[in-house]
């Protein structure tokens, strides 16, 4: 498997993750979401909606360049955006001492930065 193939596979996995989590938070009502995930109580419903929309935009930005090569630069930008969302999630879980969640966020952040770096190097070549 080439590095480009590995990056593409991770890009698709990140797309599925961001789309699933983003759309999930958009579809589930705030009260029900707060009952499922305690961290939601730290934010207003509008903030949860914003985080959700950012995740969905990241998913779109990660997948579209695979079908439209003219938008290649969109993938690393979306990956960095998703990494920033994950950094914010890590800060929230750190404040709440939810260390297991931090490990998961760190994994997604690392994968997003790997895709961003891999795609930027690919563009530069």
JOQUIPE-V854724 format. One line per field, one symbol per residue. ss: DSSP state (2 for helix, 1 for strand, 0 for the rest). phi: phi as a letter, one per 20 degrees, with the letter a starting at -180 (. if undefined). psi: psi as a letter, one per 20 degrees, with the letter a starting at -180 (. if undefined). A space follows every 50 residues. Layout:
ss: ???
phi: ???
psi: ???
This chain:
ss: 00222222222222222222222222200222222202222200222222 22222222222222222022222222222222222222222222200022 2222222222222222222222220
phi: .effffffffffffffffffffffffeffgfffffecfffffcfgfffff gffffffffffeegffdcgfdgfffffffffffffffffffffffeleff fffffffffffffffgfffffffff
psi: prhhggggghggghgggggggghghhgpqgghhhhgohhhiiqqhhhggg gghggghggghhhgihhniikhihghghggghhhghghhggghghjkmhh hggghhghgggghggggghghhhh.
